[in-house]
Structure formats: structure tokens, C-alpha cells
């Protein structure tokens, strides 16, 4: 019996000694000290973890949070899947309240087949379809993130972030991923950070919202060549017409008319707003521009015969290409530089009639999360680690002429990869207190998630 006790003690001492030698070489473990009686229980308290803030809980922000959780997921010795002890601490901040989150059913996204395949694979589901409402996309990402991250899935609802540097300092974040939308940063702040938005090609689009259809349904109409009929009737060779089906509770379809010359657009004089539904496209357009609508009337009459719409309203929208100067910026926080990374529409986008930009955004974020090491590895999380993300973005601007980005500017903008020093991170200043709502610790999500 005594021999067995001595053998067990010897086994524990050897196991602890080997583990301590290995852990001493790992920068994540503070001091590399191991308790021989609890060698299998290395808790998060002894691990150095980076802190990542994601601002914006839309599809792009939740997608980034979900991928970060999946990247640092592991299966322990007991067969239980959980986050690695050195996984970065991720906190998502959302301006909407919990009740208003996952409620945007009026916006539908045309997901490509390759994007749907990627999303199904990453979320372990088959729920993604083209024309899917944004609310369902957010809900699916949110559920998957909750399942993978467990109690680590933290969202600060009702949190309006206007100063990213203040957020970085208050929460001692090592990196901020900003996915709060195109207009979430004011012009002065963008200018200071070096991510000012530039407008590329832009044109005015006439948008008709149709409540009822007397003829074929919207899905059948979407396959017709409406542009050809409008061009022949109106004698506008560059005129283009796109029809997108609506959904129950919103409208039967939307009709977008664009490609008109500047001369024709300048001839329209705004009379007021088209609020009261009309029985035809031409009547709704006349409510908007009065008698100056005659130039477009033949084309609208031709579309009226094809579509047979009822209860129509009309408005003008400005559709443009937009892009930030840089995708990777830096925040100066207490003599430290914190990476500030723009994602999604906060970085750039294209007009709606070119197709959904969300497809490209999701692929870009997936590549970014895969190539950057967010776990602590002994050195600071510097902006240089995101150099490839910046390079791909600048190459995209150069490749698409509609962004109107001169090549000389792009070449000057390319960042040089920075070496990763192997040293302990220090925080030389006390964190500034920022009034943020308490994050739920019980894993609460949105009302549709339960």
C-alpha cells in the first residue's frame, strides 16, 4: 500500500515538473507555475488573455464574434468542447436595445451560393437562403456564437459608442473591430484616424415601392427584361430597371429605375414627397416632380403595362460607391497604439443595384479572423499584424475603378508589415471609467433567441 502511495506521489511530481517546464515556455501562462495536485485544472485565472471589442452587433459584427469563438474552441481531456483558456475575451457593443435587436425583417440579402455554403458550414446548419432577412442572419449568428462561447458571449445592448479611444482605454481593450455601419463615425474623427470616407461613382435612382400587383407575382416579374421595354418606350439607351420582391407586411416589390443621364435628372424639379399611394407609376412620380415627369412618362407607362402595380409611392435616393482611406488604423491610448480595424459598411461599399455587399464583407472578415493571431503570444497586438487585410482592401480599391482611387495614392497607403516583439505587455496608465451598461452574465441574447 505504501509503495502505491509513493508511486502515485512520484507520478504527480513528474507530471507537474514536465508541465511546468512546458508552460514556462508559453507566454500565455503567468509565471509558468503549476500546482502538482491540480495539474489538470489550469484555470483562466492563470492565463494572459487579450481583450477584443466589437462595436456593432449586425451581421458582420456577430459573424466576427462567432468566428473568433470557433477559432479558439477546443475539446478537453473529458471530451467537452469549450473555449481555450488563452482565447481572447470578446465583448460586443450594440446601440440597439435587446428588444430591437434581430428585428430588421424589412431588409433582405441576396446571398451568393458560395457565401451560403460557407455560412452553412461555419454555423453547422442549413438555414441560409438567398433573400434571407437580416434579422434571421443576425439571429443565426447569435445562436451559434452563444453555443460555442457559452457564458463568454457578452453583448452590451443599448451602448452608443462615439469615441473608440475612450472605449479602448476604459475597457483596456487590445483591439477594436468596428462594424457599426457607414455613418457610425463622424467626419472629424475619421480624418484624425486616417479613415476618411471618399465617394466614388454616384447616381440618382428613382425607387418605387409597390404595395399590390394585379398581374404576375414579383418572383415571375423579376425574371423579365424590364430594362429593354423601358428603353424602347422612353428612348433612353442607358436606362436600367431592377425589380426586387418584397415580403408580407412590407410591400409586394420594389422597382429601381436608374441609368438616366445628368441632363434628364437635372430636368426634374422636386415638387414634394410621394406619400399617398397612387394607382400607377407615372402618377406617383408626378407627385414627386410635378409636370417635369413627362420626360420619363413613356418608360413608366411601358413598365405599368408589364408589372400592373397598385398603391405605388416614389422617392429619389443617392446610390454611390464609398470607401475609407484605410482599413487598419491606430488609436493612441496612454502612450500605446491600439489597432482599430474597420469592417463591413464602416469600411466601404457599393450601390444596392450592384448586388449585396454583405457577401464580400463576410468573406473578408472570415479571412481576417483566420490569418491574425488574437491569442496572447508574448507581444502586443500591433497594427502591423493586420497588414495583409489592409493590402487586400487597397488592391480591391485599385481593381474597381468606380471607387475612383488613384493608384499613386493606393501605393503610398500600403502599410509595411511590422515585426512582432517578444516582450510582456504593459499598461502604463489607469483605465478611464466609461459609463457602460452592465453586460448580461446569464447568456441572455435577443428576444427571438430566448
MOTA-V991537 format. One record per backbone hydrogen bond with DSSP energy under -1.0 kcal/mol. NH is the residue of the N-H (numbers start at 0). CO is the residue of the C=O. If there is no record, write none. Layout:
((NH,CO) (NH,CO))
This chain:
((4,0) (5,1) (6,2) (7,3) (8,4) (9,5) (10,6) (11,7) (12,8) (13,9) (14,10) (15,11) (16,12) (17,13) (18,14) (19,15) (20,16) (21,17) (22,18) (23,19) (24,21) (25,22) (28,25) (29,45) (37,34) (40,37) (42,40) (45,42) (46,43) (47,27) (51,88) (52,174) (53,90) (54,176) (55,92) (61,57) (62,58) (63,59) (64,60) (65,61) (66,62) (67,63) (68,64) (69,65) (70,66) (71,67) (72,69) (73,81) (75,79) (78,75) (81,73) (83,71) (86,83) (88,49) (90,51) (91,153) (92,53) (93,155) (104,102) (108,131) (110,108) (115,111) (116,112) (117,113) (118,114) (119,115) (120,116) (121,117) (122,118) (124,119) (130,108) (131,108) (131,128) (133,106) (134,103) (136,132) (137,133) (138,134) (139,135) (140,136) (141,137) (142,138) (143,139) (144,140) (145,141) (146,142) (147,143) (148,144) (149,145) (151,148) (152,149) (153,151) (155,91) (156,154) (157,95) (158,93) (166,162) (167,163) (168,164) (169,165) (170,166) (172,167) (173,50) (174,50) (175,338) (176,52) (177,340) (178,54) (183,180) (189,185) (190,186) (191,187) (192,188) (193,189) (194,189) (197,322) (199,320) (200,401) (202,318) (204,316) (205,256) (206,314) (207,254) (208,312) (209,252) (210,310) (211,309) (213,307) (220,216) (221,217) (222,219) (223,220) (225,223) (228,224) (229,225) (230,226) (231,227) (232,228) (233,229) (234,230) (238,235) (239,257) (241,255) (243,253) (245,251) (249,246) (250,246) (251,209) (252,209) (253,243) (254,207) (255,241) (256,205) (257,239) (264,260) (265,261) (267,264) (270,287) (271,287) (274,272) (277,311) (283,279) (284,280) (285,281) (286,282) (288,284) (289,285) (291,288) (292,289) (293,290) (295,292) (299,295) (300,296) (301,297) (302,298) (303,299) (304,300) (305,301) (306,302) (307,303) (309,211) (311,277) (312,208) (314,206) (316,204) (318,202) (320,200) (321,348) (322,197) (323,346) (324,195) (328,339) (330,337) (332,335) (335,332) (337,330) (339,328) (340,175) (341,326) (342,177) (345,342) (346,343) (347,343) (348,321) (353,350) (354,351) (360,356) (361,357) (362,358) (363,359) (364,360) (365,361) (366,362) (367,363) (368,364) (369,365) (370,366) (371,367) (381,379) (384,381) (385,382) (386,383) (389,385) (390,386) (391,387) (392,388) (393,389) (394,390) (395,391) (396,392) (397,393) (398,394) (399,395) (402,399) (403,400) (409,405) (410,406) (411,407) (412,408) (422,377) (422,420) (448,445))
